[in-house]
Amino acid sequence: MEKIAQGLANKEIADRLGLSVETVRVHLKRIYEKLHVRSRTEAALQYRDTAGRPPWEPGL
């Protein structure tokens, strides 16, 4: 999620992590489902708002 929050494209993430673009795409799809979001922007905002806190801890 950090890479998404930094604004990196799937290809850039794949290159930096040594993965295929398809692997990144599949993992992001699963992350979106778990976060109940539909876009990179929503996922990045949710990550930014909760970064450094356990998911069960309420926001500020």
Backbone bond lengths (Angstrom), bond angles and torsions (degrees), N, CA, C in turn:
res aa  C-N    CA-C-N  psi(-1)  N-CA   C-N-CA  omega(-1)  CA-C   N-CA-C  phi
1 M - - - 1.445 - - 1.529 111.16 -
2 E 1.292 116.21 -31.20 1.470 118.63 179.54 1.529 110.69 -58.13
3 K 1.325 116.73 -40.52 1.464 121.00 -179.20 1.532 110.52 -66.83
4 I 1.303 117.12 -37.79 1.474 121.20 177.10 1.528 108.85 -65.30
5 A 1.325 115.94 -45.14 1.465 120.25 -179.77 1.527 111.39 -62.88
6 Q 1.339 116.91 -27.28 1.457 120.83 177.35 1.528 111.74 -78.66
7 G 1.327 116.94 -7.43 1.457 121.08 177.27 1.517 114.65 88.40
8 L 1.325 117.54 15.50 1.456 120.49 -179.46 1.529 111.67 -75.25
9 A 1.323 115.70 145.40 1.464 122.20 175.95 1.527 108.70 -79.87
10 N 1.329 116.27 162.74 1.465 120.98 -179.86 1.524 111.39 -54.48
11 K 1.321 117.90 -42.13 1.471 121.24 -179.44 1.519 110.94 -62.90
12 E 1.323 116.92 -42.13 1.457 120.55 178.77 1.529 111.43 -64.47
13 I 1.329 116.14 -41.38 1.468 120.76 178.04 1.521 109.47 -63.19
14 A 1.328 116.12 -46.49 1.464 120.82 -179.79 1.525 110.84 -58.86
15 D 1.310 117.10 -46.01 1.464 121.31 179.98 1.528 111.74 -61.28
16 R 1.320 116.49 -44.46 1.468 120.42 -177.50 1.521 112.72 -69.26
17 L 1.346 116.25 -31.28 1.464 119.77 -176.86 1.526 113.02 -99.18
18 G 1.320 117.01 -2.46 1.456 120.42 -179.80 1.520 113.36 69.62
19 L 1.330 116.06 36.45 1.458 122.64 -179.51 1.517 109.58 -118.81
20 S 1.325 115.78 167.84 1.465 118.99 173.04 1.526 108.60 -81.96
21 V 1.305 115.77 157.06 1.468 121.02 177.90 1.530 109.38 -61.43
22 E 1.320 117.14 -37.74 1.466 121.25 179.76 1.531 110.83 -63.83
23 T 1.310 118.02 -39.28 1.474 121.17 177.75 1.523 110.06 -62.61
24 V 1.309 116.81 -44.14 1.468 120.74 178.15 1.524 109.80 -61.56
25 R 1.324 116.73 -45.08 1.464 121.01 -179.34 1.531 111.53 -59.31
26 V 1.331 116.40 -45.15 1.468 120.80 -179.13 1.528 110.63 -64.63
27 H 1.318 116.95 -44.00 1.468 119.74 179.42 1.524 111.26 -63.80
28 L 1.325 117.26 -41.13 1.463 119.92 178.49 1.521 111.55 -63.82
29 K 1.313 116.38 -39.87 1.465 119.71 178.00 1.526 110.44 -59.06
30 R 1.311 116.22 -43.60 1.477 120.53 179.02 1.526 111.47 -66.94
31 I 1.319 116.33 -38.98 1.469 120.28 177.46 1.525 110.04 -62.44
32 Y 1.330 117.06 -44.54 1.473 121.02 179.01 1.523 110.55 -58.87
33 E 1.335 116.15 -42.12 1.469 119.87 179.92 1.522 110.43 -62.80
34 K 1.324 117.56 -43.80 1.464 121.04 -178.30 1.526 112.03 -68.58
35 L 1.321 116.56 -33.76 1.463 120.60 179.16 1.525 112.84 -84.69
36 H 1.332 115.84 -9.10 1.472 121.71 -176.84 1.528 111.18 59.85
37 V 1.342 115.31 46.80 1.461 121.75 176.54 1.519 108.86 -123.67
38 R 1.330 116.16 164.83 1.460 120.86 -176.66 1.522 113.55 -117.75
39 S 1.326 117.37 -3.90 1.460 118.13 -175.71 1.525 111.40 -147.29
40 R 1.331 114.60 164.42 1.463 121.46 175.88 1.518 110.25 -60.36
41 T 1.319 115.24 -40.71 1.463 119.98 -178.30 1.521 110.93 -61.70
42 E 1.326 116.76 -47.95 1.462 120.26 178.57 1.526 110.78 -60.60
43 A 1.323 116.47 -43.66 1.464 120.69 -179.94 1.527 110.65 -63.48
44 A 1.327 117.08 -43.94 1.462 121.23 -179.86 1.528 111.03 -63.86
45 L 1.324 117.18 -41.67 1.463 120.38 178.60 1.518 111.20 -64.41
46 Q 1.325 116.22 -42.29 1.459 119.66 178.98 1.528 110.37 -64.71
47 Y 1.320 117.10 -40.78 1.462 121.22 176.99 1.527 110.21 -61.76
48 R 1.318 116.21 -47.50 1.464 120.64 -179.12 1.532 111.23 -59.67
49 D 1.324 115.69 -40.58 1.457 120.09 -177.18 1.525 112.92 -72.76
50 T 1.340 117.98 -21.49 1.460 120.53 -177.01 1.524 113.19 -117.39
51 A 1.325 118.59 0.46 1.471 121.57 -177.16 1.525 110.48 -56.84
52 G 1.324 114.70 131.07 1.453 119.84 178.11 1.514 114.42 86.56
53 R 1.328 117.26 -1.93 1.464 120.58 178.76 1.528 108.88 -121.06
54 P 1.308 117.07 144.28 1.463 118.56 172.40 1.522 109.60 -62.00
55 P 1.344 118.45 146.95 1.468 120.35 -176.84 1.521 114.44 -61.76
56 W 1.323 118.52 -21.18 1.458 120.59 -178.91 1.528 112.38 -85.50
57 E 1.320 117.18 -11.61 1.470 121.32 179.87 1.520 109.16 -81.57
58 P 1.331 118.25 128.48 1.472 119.48 -179.00 1.523 112.43 -64.64
59 G 1.317 114.76 154.22 1.468 120.75 178.89 1.498 112.09 -71.28
60 L 1.306 115.16 171.12 1.461 120.99 -179.90 1.506 111.14 -84.21
